[in-house]
Amino acid sequence: MLPTLVLIPTVLERDMLAPALRAVVGAGRVELCGFGPVAAAARTAQLLAEYAPAQVLLVGIAGRLDDRLTVGSAYRFERVACHGVGVGSGPGFRSAEQLGWQQWPGDAAGEPIGDLLACGPQRGPTAAQAGLLLTACAAAANPDDVRLRKQLYPDAMAEDMEGFAVALACRLRGVPLDIVRGISNSAGDRDKAAWQTPIALEAAAQLSLRLLTEAL
C-alpha cells in the first residue's frame, strides 16, 4: 500500500510544489489530478485504483470568497461542496440535493453522497482550518458571481475546481483526504497580474509539509 498520494491539479502548481513535498512524502507519490472536476474525478479514481494509498492530500491554489481568508496564506478545508450539478442558473439555480437527488446512492458504508463532503481528520489549531470549500466547474468571473455564490453557500470561504471531485473519489474508496489550498486571489478577480500565486503556493507547501509530518 502506498502511504501517501499527493495530488496537484496543474503543471504550474506541481512545478512550484513538488520539490518541497517530495522531500517529506518519501515512499509516496506526487501526481497531477488534472484541471477541473471532470478530469480530477477520473484521474483520482485511476490513481486510487493503481496505488491504493493510505491517505491523499490535494494541494493547489484557490480564490477566496470570504475576506476572513488572507491572500497569500494557505488553509486546510474541513468540508467541500459541489456547485453546478442541478438545474438552472443564476439566482434560480437549484442543487441536486434541493431537487431530491443524491450524487451517489451509497458509499462503502451505505451512506448516500449529496452535495457536501467532509475532509480529513480533525486537526489542531495550528493547521489553519478554514471550513467550507466550494468546488465549481467555472470560477467566479466578477463580483456578481461571488455575491450569488455566497447567497447560495453562505458558509463557503473559498472556491476551487477539483476539491469535491477528489473528495468523492476518495470517499468511494474509503481513503482519508486532506485539502490544502493557498489563496492566490479574491474570487472574481480575473487580473492574474494581481494574483499572489507563488506566495500562495509556498504557503500551501509549508502547511502541507506540517500535515504530512503530523501523519507520519
Secondary structure, DSSP 8 states (H G I E B T S, - for coil): --SEEEEESSHHHHHHHHHHHHHHHTTSEEEE--SSHHHHHHHHHHHHHHH--SEEEEEEEEEESSTTS-TT-EEEESEEEEES-EE--GGG-EETGGGT--SBS--TTS--B-SEEE-S----GGG-B--EEEEESS---SHHHHHHHHHH-TTEEEEESSHHHHHHHHHHHT--EEEEEEEEEETT---GGG--HHHHHHHHHHHHHHHHHHH-
